[in-house]
Amino acid sequence: MSIDSEQIANPDRKIASPHILIVDDEPDIIELLELTIARMGMDVSSVKCVRDAKQLLQSRQFQLCLTDMRLPDGEGLDLVKYIAQHCADLPVAVITAHGTTENAVAALKAGAFDYLPKPVSLKQLRDLVKSALSLPPIPSEPASQVQQQRALLGESEPMRQLRATIDKLSRSQAPVYISGESGSGKELAARMIHERSARHKQPFVAVNCGAIPENLMESEFFGYKKGAFTGADKDHDGFFLTANGGTLFLDEVADLPLTMQVKLLRVIQEKQVRRIGETQEKNIDVRIISATHKKLSQCVGAGQFRQDLYYRLNVIELNMPSLREMHGDIPLIAQAVLAKLCREAGRPACSLKNDALAMLMDYDYPGNVRELENILERTLALCFDSEIGKDELQLTHKARVTQETSFTMPPIDLGANMPLQDYLDQLEKDSIVKALNESRYNRTKAAKTLGITVRSLRYRMERLGLNEKV
């Protein structure tokens, strides 16, 4: 705890210790918790029922609340909900009976920071208290420019709800499952949860489960000891040990083979991992955030994903809205992406003309924000003007499908074994040559006929090898 200016001016003033509230009606549990927390140098207040806890919360300020699930005048879950509504910045942890994981899950979904199973482990208790007191305060000021660059932008209702949910999940230790289409920002959401959580000073390890060969999965996830197998020339900490104390983000978790799902489930349940070539297991403290663009519940129904692992990972689900659901946010997102790309390229800031913004808002984005980023990055590579119009975007058709309008793609005859890209290049060549012939080789008129800029026409002709022929 840092010393403030008042403490420097008045060195005799005692710095206030964290104040912990215990809500339990079992004398043995109260005594154990009080002694342990007092030895950590903290103040403790104890009450035995929900009513007294609410009265105390109204009159004093606490830094953590520990409550039993069953109390004489109600449920600990009622107190969790009360604190979430009236004391949003107060972390609350519940004490659950052995084996009642359903209660723990219900408490986490209601807004609890974490839970302690009975019999209470002193190490787990101390770790929980330290972690809860490490939570960053809820920001009362607008986010800084750096924070905004790493945040999910948008003022639409789906995006506002998403950010509010992320703020709640950040103040919990519960496993989170993020669903949503490809390119919708699932990893960014996971990073935001981590950076606003009590683990923000610890590692964030992102893993693409679909990119790891099956024969390397065990060594990559759990690590190995030097000499464990041919090629193991040094000790290697796997993903779990690297993320110890922090957050492990499992992207495309549905791509894990069933054999690996069994091993992953055991590590999550036991909170222990053993490197290949070692006999001793190591304790780990990792928060799991998982994601996939697939419907994980359908994978469970099809026998492709273990149901018990699904329930371990999907304690709380966070659904990412698609860009189609918030197309009113596209101008804000597009300008932010464009500014970022210009900074990275070391070039002056660019802006989008109204016709370009209108075209971007009318596009369907099957690849969501990632596709928008790709469109703008490609545009910047080909356009050196300070203002970008619709011609520079090179979006040749409107793709956003509404209830009133729809479109169908014409059938394509690729001919005998002709690759798609070759076929498209030939179509582009024919269109350019036809436009040049009709304009008597006036490139300005040809570009206007094609709906592109002269600069874009020159680039396309060079790419297609037409400059030598025309």
Secondary structure, 3 states (H helix, E strand, C coil): CCCCHHHHHCCCCCCCCCEEEEECCCHHHHHHHHHHHHHCCCEEEEECCHHHHHHHHHHCCCCEEEEECEECCEEHHHHHHHHHHHCCCCCEEEEECCCCHHHHHHHHHHCCCEEEECCCCHHHHHHHHHHHHCCCCCCCCCCCHHHHHCCCCCCCHHHHHHHHHHHHHHCCCCCEEEECCCCCCHHHHHHHHHHCCCCCCCCEEEEEHHHCCHHHHHHHHHCECCCCCCCCCCCECCHHHHCCCCEEEEECHHHCCHHHHHHHHHHHHHCEECCECCCCCEECCCEEEEEECCCHHHHHHCCCCCHHHHHHHCCEEEECCCHHHHHHHHHHHHHHHHHHHHHHHCCCCCEECHHHHHHHHCCCCCCHHHHHHHHHHHHHHHCCCCEECHHHHCCCCCCCCCCCCCCCCCCCCCCCCCCHHHHHHHHHHHHHHHHHHHCCCCHHHHHHHHCCCHHHHHHHHHHCCCCCCC
